[in-house]
Protein backbone atom coordinates (compact mmCIF):
# COMPACT_ATOMS: atom_id res chain seq x y z
CA UNK A 1 0.00 0.00 0.00
CA UNK A 2 1.42 3.39 -1.02
CA UNK A 3 1.75 6.32 1.35
CA UNK A 4 -1.08 8.22 -0.36
CA UNK A 5 -3.39 5.20 -0.09
CA UNK A 6 -2.54 4.83 3.58
CA UNK A 7 -3.32 8.51 4.20
CA UNK A 8 -6.56 8.22 2.22
CA UNK A 9 -7.71 5.39 4.51
CA UNK A 10 -6.98 7.27 7.74
CA UNK A 11 -9.97 7.93 9.95
CA UNK A 12 -11.20 11.41 10.77
CA UNK A 13 -9.74 11.28 14.28
CA UNK A 14 -6.35 10.24 12.93
CA UNK A 15 -6.43 13.05 10.35
CA UNK A 16 -7.37 15.66 12.96
CA UNK A 17 -4.73 14.31 15.34
CA UNK A 18 -1.96 14.48 12.73
CA UNK A 19 -3.02 17.99 11.71
CA UNK A 20 -3.04 19.17 15.33
CA UNK A 21 0.35 17.58 16.02
CA UNK A 22 1.86 19.25 12.96
CA UNK A 23 0.30 22.62 13.81
CA UNK A 24 1.43 22.55 17.46
CA UNK A 25 4.92 21.30 16.61
CA UNK A 26 5.54 23.85 13.84
CA UNK A 27 3.93 26.68 15.81
CA UNK A 28 5.90 26.07 19.00
CA UNK A 29 9.13 25.54 17.04
CA UNK A 30 8.62 28.91 15.34
CA UNK A 31 7.84 30.55 18.70
CA UNK A 32 10.91 28.98 20.30
CA UNK A 33 13.30 30.00 17.54
CA UNK A 34 11.95 33.54 17.23
CA UNK A 35 11.87 34.07 21.02
CA UNK A 36 15.43 32.77 21.33
CA UNK A 37 16.65 35.08 18.54
CA UNK A 38 14.82 38.04 20.07
CA UNK A 39 16.29 37.33 23.52
CA UNK A 40 19.80 37.02 22.08
CA UNK A 41 19.44 40.32 20.26
CA UNK A 42 18.24 42.04 23.43
CA UNK A 43 21.05 40.61 25.58
CA UNK A 44 23.67 41.62 23.01
CA UNK A 45 22.37 45.19 23.11
CA UNK A 46 22.64 45.18 26.91
CA UNK A 47 26.23 43.87 26.73
CA UNK A 48 27.19 46.47 24.15
CA UNK A 49 25.67 49.29 26.20
CA UNK A 50 27.52 48.14 29.36
CA UNK A 51 30.86 47.79 27.57
CA UNK A 52 30.51 51.23 26.01
CA UNK A 53 29.75 52.72 29.45
CA UNK A 54 32.78 50.96 30.94
CA UNK A 55 34.95 52.29 28.09
CA UNK A 56 33.81 55.85 28.75
CA UNK A 57 34.43 55.32 32.48
CA UNK A 58 37.94 53.96 31.74
CA UNK A 59 38.83 57.02 29.67
CA UNK A 60 37.67 59.30 32.49
CA UNK A 61 39.68 57.48 35.16
CA UNK A 62 42.90 57.12 33.12
CA UNK A 63 45.94 59.10 34.34
CA UNK A 64 48.46 59.81 31.61
CA UNK A 65 51.76 61.64 32.45
CA UNK A 66 51.75 63.66 29.28
CA UNK A 67 55.00 65.63 29.65
CA UNK A 68 57.16 62.74 30.82
CA UNK A 69 55.44 60.03 28.82
CA UNK A 70 55.65 58.08 32.08
CA UNK A 71 53.67 55.11 33.34
CA UNK A 72 49.93 54.94 32.88
CA UNK A 73 47.55 54.79 35.86
CA UNK A 74 43.94 54.93 37.06
CA UNK A 75 42.51 57.37 39.54
CA UNK A 76 40.49 54.49 41.04
CA UNK A 77 39.32 51.01 40.00
CA UNK A 78 36.36 50.70 37.64
CA UNK A 79 32.96 50.49 39.30
CA UNK A 80 32.35 46.88 38.11
CA UNK A 81 34.31 44.56 40.45
CA UNK A 82 34.46 41.83 37.80
CA UNK A 83 37.31 43.71 36.12
CA UNK A 84 39.39 43.10 39.25
CA UNK A 85 38.71 39.36 39.53
CA UNK A 86 41.21 36.94 38.03
CA UNK A 87 39.96 35.23 34.84
CA UNK A 88 36.50 36.77 35.31
CA UNK A 89 36.05 37.27 31.59
CA UNK A 90 35.81 41.10 31.89
CA UNK A 91 38.95 43.02 30.82
CA UNK A 92 40.30 46.50 30.20
CA UNK A 93 43.62 47.76 28.89
CA UNK A 94 45.31 51.15 28.30
CA UNK A 95 48.39 51.35 26.10
CA UNK A 96 50.43 53.95 24.24
CA UNK A 97 52.77 53.81 21.29
CA UNK A 98 55.74 53.26 23.59
CA UNK A 99 55.94 51.75 27.03
CA UNK A 100 54.16 48.87 28.77
CA UNK A 101 50.34 48.77 28.80
CA UNK A 102 48.22 49.19 31.89
CA UNK A 103 45.97 46.09 32.24
CA UNK A 104 43.14 44.96 34.47
CA UNK A 105 43.95 42.27 37.09
CA UNK A 106 41.49 39.97 35.31
CA UNK A 107 43.87 39.67 32.34
CA UNK A 108 46.36 37.83 34.61
CA UNK A 109 49.31 38.73 32.40
CA UNK A 110 47.54 38.36 29.08
CA UNK A 111 47.32 41.22 26.61
CA UNK A 112 44.62 42.59 24.36
CA UNK A 113 45.52 43.57 20.79
CA UNK A 114 45.74 47.38 20.92
CA UNK A 115 45.28 47.50 17.15
CA UNK A 116 41.58 46.89 17.82
CA UNK A 117 41.42 50.49 19.08
CA UNK A 118 42.36 52.34 15.93
CA UNK A 119 40.20 55.47 15.76
CA UNK A 120 38.86 58.27 17.89
CA UNK A 121 35.37 56.90 17.47
CA UNK A 122 34.18 54.01 19.62
CA UNK A 123 34.35 50.76 17.69
CA UNK A 124 33.41 47.21 18.66
CA UNK A 125 34.46 43.93 17.13
CA UNK A 126 34.50 40.22 17.92
CA UNK A 127 38.06 39.05 18.29
CA UNK A 128 40.11 36.40 20.10
CA UNK A 129 40.46 37.11 23.80
CA UNK A 130 42.51 35.63 26.64
CA UNK A 131 39.96 32.81 27.19
CA UNK A 132 38.32 32.52 23.79
CA UNK A 133 36.14 34.71 21.57
CA UNK A 134 35.44 38.14 23.03
CA UNK A 135 33.47 41.29 22.34
CA UNK A 136 35.95 44.18 22.29
CA UNK A 137 35.22 47.92 22.50
CA UNK A 138 38.01 50.36 21.72
CA UNK A 139 38.91 53.96 20.99
CA UNK A 140 41.99 56.18 20.80
CA UNK A 141 42.94 59.59 22.15
CA UNK A 142 45.82 61.82 21.01
CA UNK A 143 48.09 62.90 23.87
CA UNK A 144 49.62 66.38 24.05
CA UNK A 145 53.01 64.88 23.39
CA UNK A 146 51.74 63.59 20.11
CA UNK A 147 51.57 59.86 20.85
CA UNK A 148 48.34 57.79 20.75
CA UNK A 149 46.61 56.29 23.78
CA UNK A 150 44.64 53.06 23.11
CA UNK A 151 41.68 52.24 25.36
CA UNK A 152 40.17 48.75 25.25
CA UNK A 153 37.29 47.09 27.19
CA UNK A 154 36.30 43.49 26.47
CA UNK A 155 34.25 40.58 27.75
CA UNK A 156 34.20 36.90 26.83
CA UNK A 157 31.30 35.95 24.57
CA UNK A 158 30.76 32.86 26.76
CA UNK A 159 28.86 35.08 29.19
CA UNK A 160 26.42 35.96 26.42
CA UNK A 161 26.22 32.34 25.22
CA UNK A 162 25.57 31.06 28.76
CA UNK A 163 22.71 33.50 29.25
CA UNK A 164 21.20 32.57 25.90
CA UNK A 165 21.64 28.83 26.60
CA UNK A 166 19.96 29.16 30.01
CA UNK A 167 17.08 31.05 28.45
CA UNK A 168 16.69 28.48 25.66
CA UNK A 169 16.67 25.62 28.15
CA UNK A 170 13.98 27.25 30.27
CA UNK A 171 12.07 28.33 27.17
CA UNK A 172 11.95 24.88 25.61
CA UNK A 173 10.95 23.26 28.90
CA UNK A 174 8.11 25.74 29.11
CA UNK A 175 7.19 25.17 25.46
CA UNK A 176 7.17 21.41 26.02
CA UNK A 177 4.78 21.85 28.94
CA UNK A 178 2.67 24.17 26.79
CA UNK A 179 2.65 21.56 23.99
CA UNK A 180 1.39 18.91 26.39
CA UNK A 181 -1.34 21.25 27.61
CA UNK A 182 -2.33 22.20 24.06
CA UNK A 183 -2.41 18.61 22.87
CA UNK A 184 -4.42 17.56 25.92
CA UNK A 185 -6.91 20.32 25.29
CA UNK A 186 -7.03 19.47 21.59
CA UNK A 187 -7.65 15.79 22.42
CA UNK A 188 -10.56 16.72 24.67
CA UNK A 189 -11.95 19.09 22.06
CA UNK A 190 -11.57 16.43 19.35
CA UNK A 191 -13.29 13.84 21.51
CA UNK A 192 -16.15 16.23 22.18
CA UNK A 193 -16.42 17.29 18.52
CA UNK A 194 -16.47 13.71 17.18
CA UNK A 195 -18.84 12.30 19.80
CA UNK A 196 -21.79 12.57 17.37
CA UNK A 197 -19.87 10.30 14.97
CA UNK A 198 -19.57 7.69 17.74
CA UNK A 199 -23.28 8.01 18.38
CA UNK A 200 -23.95 7.66 14.65
CA UNK A 201 -21.91 4.44 14.46
CA UNK A 202 -23.62 3.04 17.56
CA UNK A 203 -27.05 3.93 16.19
CA UNK A 204 -26.33 2.24 12.84
CA UNK A 205 -25.07 -0.86 14.67
CA UNK A 206 -28.22 -0.86 16.82
CA UNK A 207 -30.41 -0.61 13.72
CA UNK A 208 -28.56 -3.52 12.12
CA UNK A 209 -28.86 -5.55 15.34
CA UNK A 210 -32.58 -4.79 15.49
CA UNK A 211 -32.52 -3.00 18.87
CA UNK A 212 -33.33 0.38 17.26
CA UNK A 213 -35.92 1.07 14.60
CA UNK A 214 -34.79 4.44 13.29
CA UNK A 215 -31.93 6.90 13.57
CA UNK A 216 -34.11 9.67 14.98
CA UNK A 217 -33.65 13.42 14.70
CA UNK A 218 -31.40 14.31 17.66
CA UNK A 219 -28.32 15.00 15.55
CA UNK A 220 -26.08 18.02 14.81
CA UNK A 221 -26.96 19.90 11.66
CA UNK A 222 -23.97 18.38 9.79
CA UNK A 223 -25.16 14.80 10.47
CA UNK A 224 -28.92 15.33 10.47
CA UNK A 225 -29.29 15.07 6.64
CA UNK A 226 -27.46 11.72 6.64
CA UNK A 227 -29.62 10.38 9.50
CA UNK A 228 -32.77 11.54 7.71
CA UNK A 229 -31.72 9.84 4.47
CA UNK A 230 -30.95 6.62 6.36
CA UNK A 231 -34.40 6.68 7.96
CA UNK A 232 -36.02 7.18 4.56
CA UNK A 233 -34.01 4.26 3.20
CA UNK A 234 -35.09 2.12 6.15
CA UNK A 235 -38.73 3.08 5.58
CA UNK A 236 -38.47 2.18 1.91
CA UNK A 237 -36.81 -1.17 2.58
CA UNK A 238 -39.25 -2.02 5.35
CA UNK A 239 -42.14 -1.34 2.99
CA UNK A 240 -40.55 -3.60 0.39
CA UNK A 241 -39.94 -6.35 2.97
CA UNK A 242 -43.51 -6.07 4.24
CA UNK A 243 -44.87 -6.44 0.71
CA UNK A 244 -42.57 -9.40 0.07
CA UNK A 245 -43.67 -11.07 3.30
CA UNK A 246 -47.32 -10.66 2.34
CA UNK A 247 -46.66 -12.20 -1.05
CA UNK A 248 -44.63 -15.02 0.53
CA UNK A 249 -47.42 -15.64 3.04
CA UNK A 250 -50.03 -15.80 0.30
CA UNK A 251 -47.86 -18.18 -1.71
CA UNK A 252 -47.13 -20.31 1.36
CA UNK A 253 -50.83 -20.51 2.21
CA UNK A 254 -51.67 -21.72 -1.28
CA UNK A 255 -48.83 -24.27 -1.26
CA UNK A 256 -49.63 -25.48 2.23
CA UNK A 257 -53.23 -26.27 1.27
CA UNK A 258 -52.20 -28.43 -1.66
CA UNK A 259 -49.29 -29.92 0.27
CA UNK A 260 -51.56 -30.89 3.15
CA UNK A 261 -53.80 -32.83 0.76
CA UNK A 262 -50.78 -34.62 -0.75
CA UNK A 263 -49.34 -35.37 2.69
CA UNK A 264 -52.62 -36.90 3.88
CA UNK A 265 -52.87 -39.07 0.78
CA UNK A 266 -49.23 -40.13 1.06
CA UNK A 267 -49.64 -40.98 4.73
CA UNK A 268 -52.58 -43.25 3.91
CA UNK A 269 -50.31 -45.09 1.48
CA UNK A 270 -47.25 -45.12 3.74
CA UNK A 271 -47.49 -48.91 4.19
CA UNK A 272 -46.42 -49.21 0.56
CA UNK A 273 -42.88 -48.33 -0.62
CA UNK A 274 -44.05 -45.71 -3.09
CA UNK A 275 -46.40 -44.20 -0.53
CA UNK A 276 -43.64 -44.05 2.08
CA UNK A 277 -41.33 -42.27 -0.35
CA UNK A 278 -44.06 -39.81 -1.31
CA UNK A 279 -44.86 -39.16 2.34
CA UNK A 280 -41.16 -38.50 3.14
CA UNK A 281 -40.83 -36.10 0.23
CA UNK A 282 -43.97 -34.23 1.25
CA UNK A 283 -42.54 -33.74 4.71
CA UNK A 284 -39.24 -32.57 3.24
CA UNK A 285 -41.08 -30.04 1.06
CA UNK A 286 -43.01 -28.81 4.08
CA UNK A 287 -39.79 -28.41 5.99
CA UNK A 288 -38.16 -26.51 3.13
CA UNK A 289 -41.22 -24.29 2.86
CA UNK A 290 -41.07 -23.50 6.58
CA UNK A 291 -37.35 -22.80 6.34
CA UNK A 292 -37.66 -20.37 3.46
CA UNK A 293 -40.34 -18.44 5.33
CA UNK A 294 -38.19 -18.36 8.47
CA UNK A 295 -35.14 -17.28 6.47
CA UNK A 296 -37.12 -14.50 4.82
CA UNK A 297 -38.03 -13.18 8.28
CA UNK A 298 -34.48 -13.56 9.61
CA UNK A 299 -32.77 -12.00 6.60
CA UNK A 300 -35.13 -9.04 6.39
CA UNK A 301 -32.86 -7.11 8.72
CA UNK A 302 -35.29 -4.23 9.24
CA UNK A 303 -37.11 -3.38 12.44
CA UNK A 304 -36.49 -4.92 15.83
CA UNK A 305 -35.31 -8.54 15.62
CA UNK A 306 -36.95 -10.92 18.05
CA UNK A 307 -34.44 -12.34 20.49
CA UNK A 308 -33.97 -16.03 21.19
CA UNK A 309 -33.49 -17.17 24.79
CA UNK A 310 -31.30 -20.04 25.90
CA UNK A 311 -31.84 -22.63 27.23
CA UNK A 312 -35.58 -22.20 26.53
CA UNK A 313 -35.18 -22.41 22.76
CA UNK A 314 -33.21 -25.66 23.02
CA UNK A 315 -35.75 -27.67 25.05
CA UNK A 316 -38.14 -28.53 22.17
CA UNK A 317 -35.22 -29.10 19.79
CA UNK A 318 -33.48 -31.57 22.11
CA UNK A 319 -36.74 -33.37 22.76
CA UNK A 320 -37.47 -33.66 19.04
CA UNK A 321 -33.96 -34.89 18.26
CA UNK A 322 -34.11 -37.46 21.04
CA UNK A 323 -37.28 -38.91 19.54
CA UNK A 324 -35.84 -38.75 16.01
CA UNK A 325 -32.76 -40.78 17.00
CA UNK A 326 -34.31 -42.92 19.72
CA UNK A 327 -33.75 -46.13 17.74
CA UNK A 328 -29.97 -45.62 18.19
CA UNK A 329 -30.24 -44.44 21.79
CA UNK A 330 -28.51 -41.11 21.18
CA UNK A 331 -28.56 -38.87 24.26
CA UNK A 332 -28.80 -35.11 23.67
CA UNK A 333 -27.76 -32.83 26.54
CA UNK A 334 -27.09 -29.10 26.93
CA UNK A 335 -25.49 -26.91 29.52
CA UNK A 336 -24.89 -23.16 29.73
CA UNK A 337 -25.98 -19.91 31.38
CA UNK A 338 -29.25 -18.11 30.55
CA UNK A 339 -28.47 -15.83 27.61
CA UNK A 340 -30.25 -13.89 24.90
CA UNK A 341 -29.34 -14.12 21.21
CA UNK A 342 -30.02 -11.48 18.56
CA UNK A 343 -31.58 -13.85 16.04
CA UNK A 344 -35.11 -14.82 15.04
CA UNK A 345 -36.27 -17.95 16.92
CA UNK A 346 -37.23 -19.63 13.63
CA UNK A 347 -33.77 -19.06 12.17
CA UNK A 348 -32.11 -20.32 15.36
CA UNK A 349 -34.31 -23.40 15.39
CA UNK A 350 -33.40 -24.15 11.77
CA UNK A 351 -29.66 -23.79 12.46
CA UNK A 352 -29.67 -25.94 15.60
CA UNK A 353 -31.98 -28.54 14.04
CA UNK A 354 -29.48 -29.09 11.24
CA UNK A 355 -26.47 -29.18 13.59
CA UNK A 356 -28.17 -31.52 16.09
CA UNK A 357 -29.51 -33.78 13.36
CA UNK A 358 -26.08 -34.07 11.72
CA UNK A 359 -24.46 -34.74 15.09
CA UNK A 360 -27.09 -37.36 15.91
CA UNK A 361 -26.52 -39.18 12.61
CA UNK A 362 -22.80 -39.60 13.30
CA UNK A 363 -22.70 -39.79 17.11
CA UNK A 364 -21.76 -42.98 18.87
CA UNK A 365 -24.01 -42.28 21.81
CA UNK A 366 -23.86 -38.67 22.99
CA UNK A 367 -24.39 -35.19 21.58
CA UNK A 368 -23.50 -32.33 23.88
CA UNK A 369 -24.44 -28.64 23.49
CA UNK A 370 -22.59 -26.01 25.52
CA UNK A 371 -22.52 -22.25 25.27
CA UNK A 372 -20.89 -19.26 26.93
CA UNK A 373 -21.02 -15.48 26.61
CA UNK A 374 -17.88 -13.47 25.90
CA UNK A 375 -18.51 -9.74 25.62
CA UNK A 376 -21.05 -9.19 22.86
CA UNK A 377 -20.90 -12.73 21.45
CA UNK A 378 -22.44 -16.02 22.53
CA UNK A 379 -20.59 -19.12 21.30
CA UNK A 380 -22.41 -22.48 21.11
CA UNK A 381 -20.52 -25.75 20.70
CA UNK A 382 -22.40 -28.82 19.38
CA UNK A 383 -20.12 -31.81 19.98
CA UNK A 384 -20.64 -35.46 19.06
CA UNK A 385 -18.61 -38.60 19.84
CA UNK A 386 -18.64 -39.96 16.30
CA UNK A 387 -15.70 -40.87 14.06
CA UNK A 388 -14.98 -37.24 13.18
CA UNK A 389 -14.59 -35.45 9.83
CA UNK A 390 -11.38 -35.36 7.77
CA UNK A 391 -9.70 -31.95 7.91
CA UNK A 392 -9.88 -31.48 4.15
CA UNK A 393 -13.66 -32.03 4.19
CA UNK A 394 -14.57 -29.58 6.98
CA UNK A 395 -15.13 -26.62 4.67
CA UNK A 396 -16.50 -28.58 1.69
CA UNK A 397 -19.46 -29.73 3.75
CA UNK A 398 -20.84 -26.17 3.61
CA UNK A 399 -21.19 -26.41 -0.18
CA UNK A 400 -24.84 -27.21 -1.08
CA UNK A 401 -25.28 -30.83 -2.12
CA UNK A 402 -21.95 -32.07 -0.73
CA UNK A 403 -22.31 -35.09 1.59
CA UNK A 404 -19.68 -37.02 3.52
CA UNK A 405 -21.41 -40.40 3.13
CA UNK A 406 -24.06 -41.03 0.49
CA UNK A 407 -25.39 -43.98 2.53
CA UNK A 408 -26.47 -41.69 5.39
CA UNK A 409 -29.91 -40.08 4.87
CA UNK A 410 -29.89 -36.45 3.89
CA UNK A 411 -29.72 -34.01 0.99
CA UNK A 412 -26.48 -32.09 1.69
CA UNK A 413 -28.31 -28.80 2.26
CA UNK A 414 -28.50 -28.56 6.03
CA UNK A 415 -25.06 -27.11 6.79
CA UNK A 416 -25.22 -24.68 3.87
CA UNK A 417 -28.59 -23.45 5.10
CA UNK A 418 -27.32 -23.20 8.67
CA UNK A 419 -24.28 -21.12 7.71
CA UNK A 420 -26.40 -18.87 5.50
CA UNK A 421 -28.79 -18.18 8.37
CA UNK A 422 -25.94 -17.64 10.84
CA UNK A 423 -24.26 -15.08 8.60
CA UNK A 424 -27.62 -13.36 7.98
CA UNK A 425 -27.76 -12.83 11.76
CA UNK A 426 -24.21 -11.36 11.81
CA UNK A 427 -22.83 -14.61 13.19
CA UNK A 428 -20.55 -17.37 11.98
CA UNK A 429 -20.56 -21.17 11.79
CA UNK A 430 -17.62 -23.52 11.37
CA UNK A 431 -16.72 -27.17 11.91
CA UNK A 432 -13.68 -28.63 13.62
CA UNK A 433 -12.25 -31.48 15.63
CA UNK A 434 -13.19 -31.97 19.27
CA UNK A 435 -11.11 -29.81 21.58
CA UNK A 436 -10.35 -32.63 24.06
CA UNK A 437 -8.52 -34.76 21.49
CA UNK A 438 -11.12 -37.53 21.44
CA UNK A 439 -12.78 -38.68 18.18
CA UNK A 440 -15.73 -36.61 17.13
CA UNK A 441 -16.75 -33.30 15.60
CA UNK A 442 -17.56 -29.88 17.09
CA UNK A 443 -19.74 -27.33 15.33
CA UNK A 444 -19.02 -23.81 16.62
CA UNK A 445 -21.85 -21.29 16.24
CA UNK A 446 -21.17 -17.66 17.26
CA UNK A 447 -24.09 -15.22 17.43
CA UNK A 448 -24.52 -11.65 18.73
CA UNK A 449 -25.54 -11.55 22.38
CA UNK A 450 -28.70 -9.77 23.44
CA UNK A 451 -28.54 -6.85 25.85
CA UNK A 452 -30.23 -8.92 28.56
CA UNK A 453 -27.56 -11.64 28.54
CA UNK A 454 -26.70 -12.72 32.09
CA UNK A 455 -24.12 -15.07 33.50
CA UNK A 456 -25.17 -18.17 35.38
CA UNK A 457 -25.51 -21.91 35.01
CA UNK A 458 -28.27 -24.07 33.57
CA UNK A 459 -28.57 -27.61 32.31
CA UNK A 460 -31.00 -29.26 29.88
CA UNK A 461 -31.30 -32.88 28.83
CA UNK A 462 -33.42 -34.19 26.00
CA UNK A 463 -36.39 -36.33 27.01
CA UNK A 464 -36.80 -39.74 25.53
Secondary structure by P-SEA (a helix, b strand, c coil): ccaaaaaaaccaaaaaaaaaaaaaaaaaaaaaaaaaaaaaaaaaaaaaaaaaaaaaaaaaacccccccccccccccccccccccccccccbbbbbccccbbbbccccccccccccccccccbbbbbccccccbbbbbcccccccccbbbbbbbbbbaaaaaaaaaaaaaaaaaaaaaaaaaaaaaaaaaaaaaaaaaaaaaaaaaaaaacccccccccccccaaaaaaaaaaaaaaaaaaaaaaaaaaaaaaaaaaaaaaaaaaaaaaacccaaaaaaaaaaaaaaaaaaaaaaaaaaaccccccccccccccaaaaaaaaaaaacccbbbbbbbbccccccccaaaaaaaaaaaaaaaaaccccbbbbbbbbcccbbbbbbbbcccccccccccccccccccccccccccccaaaaaaaaaaaaccccccccccccccbbbbbbbbbbcccbbbbbbbbbbcc
